[in-house]
Amino acid sequence: MPNLYAPLGVLKAEVGITGTAQDAVLLRLLERASRECDSAAQRQFYSELDTHVFDGEGTNRIAIDDVISIDTSLKVDEDGDGTYELTLAASTDYWLTPDNPMANTPYTHVELNPESAVLTLWPKGRKRVQIIGMFGYSNETEASGTLGAQIADAATTAVTMTAGHGLTGGETIVIQSEHLYVLAVATNALTVVRGVNGTTAASHVNGTAVTRRRFPRLAEEACIVRAADIWRGTQTGYGQVASAELGGFQSNTAYAQFRGLLADLSRYPVVVY
């Protein structure tokens, strides 16, 4: 399910579109740009409840995929038989690091507590550690109003908001612990996909708070820069202005800007040759 790093309305303002005829195309461009952000930064900025496995290295600290929280469990396959029989307890047996991460940034390693009575070194081998948790860069949200009517069950795809919510198509919203993807907006009526990003669809009472997902601001800006650049390219046949200094070609400065915005968000150092 798409996790778009910028709202449709922002892209439309950037490229000067006011109608709705191009909405489907622009949403596809935002999805492409968002996944290019992930690829360029070598991490996913959206959050997803999922199960990941990691190799053990015979040390007390291993690198893991970006994780926001371990919501269910951290388990270990002690003997390499494919069964995760040993469950570790937070703080007592392990810590997520860095110890004091900046707000809305992930944990990237898990370290065993040397005082643990259960395990002090990760067993060496493939897929020896299993984590069930919320993976991704952050779970940052901002207020977007409240429900204007109850969501009676887990199946309905029509959501009514109170006035002034400011949501547009392509956004991910959060209601209690459920993530919903907004397909379309007609005033205060949303058409949504329920229970996305590994979350569980549920009923919600009238007046429940609704938040919208936010992402690192550099990633949001990079998404707009890239999507707008692709859109303009489709309108001009991807033409470039000739430059004598470059033998008749000119580099794409918008793409360089896109990569530059993501440089400080890359999981691994950016190598410049």
Buried (B, 14 or more C-beta within 10 A) or exposed (E): BBBBBBBBBBBBEBBEBEEEEBBEEBBBBBBBBBBBBBEBBEBBBBBBBBEBBBBBBEEBBBEBBBBBBBEEBBBBBBEEEEEBEBEBEBEEBBBBBEEEBEEBBBBBEBBBBEEBEBBEEBBEBEBBBBBBBBBBBBBBBEEBBBBBBBBEEEEEEEBBBBEEBBBBBBBBBBBEEBBBBBBBBEEBEBBBBBBBBBBEBBBBEEEEBBBBBBBBEBBBBBBBBBBBBBBEBEEEEEEEEEEEEEEEEEEEEBBEBBBEBBBEBBBEEBEEE
